[in-house]
Amino acid sequence: MIEAVCSMLAALKHPTPWTPGSGQDIAVRVGPFIERGHPRPGDDRGPDVIALALQHPDVSYARYGDRYTRKGWLRCETSLILGTWQPAYRILTHAAAGLDLPTDVGLPPAQYAVHITRPGRPLLRIGPYTQCHHADHDADRLNQQLQNTSEAGGAATAAPFDFSATDTYQDPQDQDVDHLLARELATAPSDPKESNR
């Protein structure tokens, strides 16, 4: 036990730097604990936020151990990352303390959306997307569509998916987002005052 504590202290004092896009597991702060996280390929390069799945500390790529609650992909600020995962961190995990992960781990779900607005009001919400670059791609395409219409001031932006407003989103899977936008533009009133009547 003394050897494990000494190894843990050494790992905390000299963490192994983590390189975005490397595919290596990371050590991430979850409250007073340190957990093992597996970054989501393709969504692990952001300078401020990446997507990851919390894993049991003893098993590579096993997102959920016996005492771990299913959390899915989570959005993690890079400021919470200590460095590359090292086995010495294991004694600082919930699993080592015999605890399940808390209901709120402080990391929101990592799903994204595209919000399309017209001057003064929202027009269309599309989501969820599981990877930010897919939402960015569709937002870029839809901005080009808006520039080709008379919708001056219209804009499409990638944003975090709002789980409290799920019913207000159009599912992007197996749909043509350009067609969704065209249909919405054809049916929405052009004067924002008309939409409030």
C-alpha positions as CSV (number, residue, x, y, z in Angstrom):
1,M,0.0,0.0,0.0
2,I,2.8,2.4,0.8
3,E,4.4,1.7,-2.6
4,A,1.0,2.4,-4.3
5,V,0.7,5.8,-2.5
6,C,4.3,6.7,-3.3
7,S,3.6,5.9,-7.0
8,M,0.4,7.9,-7.0
9,L,2.1,10.9,-5.4
10,A,4.9,10.7,-8.0
11,A,2.3,10.5,-10.8
12,L,0.5,13.6,-9.5
13,K,3.7,15.5,-9.2
14,H,5.0,14.6,-12.6
15,P,1.9,13.7,-14.8
16,T,2.6,12.4,-18.3
17,P,1.5,15.1,-20.8
18,W,-1.5,14.2,-22.9
19,T,-1.4,15.0,-26.6
20,P,-4.8,15.8,-28.2
21,G,-5.6,13.4,-31.1
22,S,-3.2,10.7,-29.7
23,G,-6.0,8.2,-28.8
24,Q,-4.5,7.7,-25.3
25,D,-6.7,7.4,-22.2
26,I,-6.6,10.4,-19.9
27,A,-6.8,11.1,-16.2
28,V,-9.6,13.5,-15.6
29,R,-10.8,15.2,-12.4
30,V,-14.4,14.2,-11.3
31,G,-15.0,16.2,-8.1
32,P,-12.4,15.1,-5.6
33,F,-11.6,11.9,-7.5
34,I,-9.5,11.2,-10.6
35,E,-11.1,8.9,-13.3
36,R,-9.9,7.2,-16.4
37,G,-11.4,8.7,-19.6
38,H,-11.3,7.4,-23.2
39,P,-11.5,10.3,-25.7
40,R,-13.9,9.9,-28.6
41,P,-11.9,9.6,-31.8
42,G,-12.5,12.6,-34.0
43,D,-13.7,14.7,-31.1
44,D,-10.5,14.8,-29.0
45,R,-8.7,17.7,-30.5
46,G,-10.6,20.8,-29.2
47,P,-8.4,23.3,-27.4
48,D,-11.0,23.9,-24.7
49,V,-13.5,20.9,-24.7
50,I,-13.2,17.3,-25.9
51,A,-15.6,14.3,-25.7
52,L,-14.8,11.3,-23.6
53,A,-16.3,8.2,-21.9
54,L,-15.5,7.4,-18.3
55,Q,-14.0,3.9,-18.0
56,H,-13.4,1.5,-15.1
57,P,-9.7,2.1,-14.1
58,D,-8.8,-1.6,-14.4
59,V,-10.0,-2.5,-17.9
60,S,-9.1,-0.8,-21.1
61,Y,-12.0,0.3,-23.3
62,A,-14.5,-1.1,-20.7
63,R,-16.6,2.0,-20.3
64,Y,-18.8,0.6,-17.5
65,G,-17.5,-1.7,-14.8
66,D,-19.7,-3.5,-12.3
67,R,-20.0,-0.5,-10.1
68,Y,-20.0,2.1,-12.8
69,T,-23.2,3.8,-14.0
70,R,-23.7,4.2,-17.7
71,K,-22.8,7.8,-18.6
72,G,-22.2,7.7,-22.4
73,W,-20.1,10.3,-24.1
74,L,-19.5,13.4,-22.0
75,R,-18.2,16.9,-22.8
76,C,-15.0,17.5,-20.8
77,E,-13.1,20.8,-20.4
78,T,-9.4,20.2,-21.1
79,S,-8.6,22.1,-17.9
80,L,-9.9,19.1,-16.0
81,I,-7.3,16.8,-17.7
82,L,-4.3,15.9,-15.6
83,G,-2.5,14.1,-18.3
84,T,-2.2,10.6,-19.8
85,W,-3.8,7.9,-17.6
86,Q,-1.4,6.0,-15.4
87,P,-2.2,2.9,-13.3
88,A,-0.9,4.8,-10.2
89,Y,-4.0,7.0,-10.3
90,R,-6.2,4.0,-9.7
91,I,-6.3,4.5,-5.9
92,L,-7.9,8.0,-6.4
93,T,-10.9,6.6,-8.4
94,H,-14.5,6.0,-7.2
95,A,-13.9,2.3,-7.9
96,A,-11.0,2.1,-5.5
97,A,-13.2,3.7,-2.9
98,G,-15.9,1.1,-3.5
99,L,-18.2,3.8,-4.9
100,D,-20.3,4.0,-8.0
101,L,-20.0,7.1,-10.1
102,P,-22.3,9.9,-8.9
103,T,-25.4,10.8,-10.8
104,D,-23.9,14.1,-11.7
105,V,-20.2,13.8,-12.6
106,G,-20.1,17.4,-13.6
107,L,-19.6,16.6,-17.3
108,P,-22.6,17.3,-19.6
109,P,-23.5,14.9,-22.4
110,A,-21.4,15.3,-25.5
111,Q,-24.1,15.8,-28.2
112,Y,-24.3,18.7,-30.5
113,A,-26.9,20.6,-32.6
114,V,-27.3,23.2,-35.3
115,H,-29.4,26.2,-34.5
116,I,-30.6,28.3,-37.5
117,T,-31.9,31.8,-36.8
118,R,-33.6,34.5,-38.8
119,P,-33.4,38.1,-37.6
120,G,-35.0,38.3,-34.3
121,R,-36.1,34.7,-33.8
122,P,-35.1,31.1,-34.1
123,L,-36.1,29.3,-37.3
124,L,-35.0,25.6,-37.0
125,R,-33.1,23.3,-34.6
126,I,-31.4,20.2,-35.9
127,G,-29.9,17.5,-33.6
128,P,-28.6,15.7,-31.8
129,Y,-25.3,15.1,-33.6
130,T,-22.8,12.8,-31.8
131,Q,-19.7,14.5,-33.1
132,C,-19.1,18.3,-33.2
133,H,-17.5,18.2,-36.7
134,H,-20.7,16.7,-38.2
135,A,-22.7,19.6,-36.7
136,D,-20.0,22.1,-38.0
137,H,-20.2,20.6,-41.4
138,D,-24.0,20.9,-41.7
139,A,-23.9,24.5,-40.2
140,D,-21.4,25.5,-43.0
141,R,-23.6,23.9,-45.7
142,L,-26.7,25.6,-44.3
143,N,-25.0,29.0,-44.1
144,Q,-24.2,28.7,-47.8
145,Q,-27.9,27.9,-48.4
146,L,-29.0,31.0,-46.4
147,Q,-26.6,33.2,-48.4
148,N,-28.3,31.9,-51.6
149,T,-31.7,33.0,-50.4
150,S,-33.3,36.3,-49.5
151,E,-32.8,35.5,-45.8
152,A,-30.5,38.4,-45.0
153,G,-29.1,38.0,-41.5
154,G,-30.0,34.3,-41.3
155,A,-27.3,32.2,-39.6
156,A,-26.6,28.5,-38.8
157,T,-24.3,27.7,-35.8
158,A,-23.2,24.5,-34.2
159,A,-24.1,24.5,-30.5
160,P,-24.4,22.1,-27.5
161,F,-27.6,20.0,-27.7
162,D,-30.3,21.2,-25.2
163,F,-31.7,18.0,-23.7
164,S,-34.5,20.1,-22.0
165,A,-35.9,21.0,-25.4
166,T,-35.5,17.7,-27.2
167,D,-39.0,18.0,-28.8
168,T,-38.0,21.2,-30.6
169,Y,-35.3,19.6,-32.7
170,Q,-35.4,17.8,-36.1
171,D,-33.4,14.6,-36.2
172,P,-30.5,14.9,-38.7
173,Q,-30.2,11.2,-39.2
174,D,-31.3,9.9,-42.6
175,Q,-32.6,13.4,-43.6
176,D,-31.5,16.0,-46.1
177,V,-30.8,19.0,-43.9
178,D,-30.8,21.3,-47.0
179,H,-34.4,20.1,-47.6
180,L,-35.4,20.7,-44.0
181,L,-34.1,24.3,-44.3
182,A,-35.9,24.9,-47.6
183,R,-39.2,23.5,-46.2
184,E,-38.9,25.8,-43.2
185,L,-38.1,28.9,-45.2
186,A,-41.1,28.2,-47.5
187,T,-43.5,27.8,-44.5
188,A,-42.2,30.4,-42.0
189,P,-43.6,33.9,-42.1
190,S,-41.1,36.5,-43.4
191,D,-42.1,39.1,-40.9
192,P,-41.1,38.2,-37.3
193,K,-44.2,40.1,-36.0
194,E,-46.4,37.6,-38.0
195,S,-45.0,34.7,-36.0
196,N,-46.3,36.2,-32.8
197,R,-49.9,36.5,-33.9
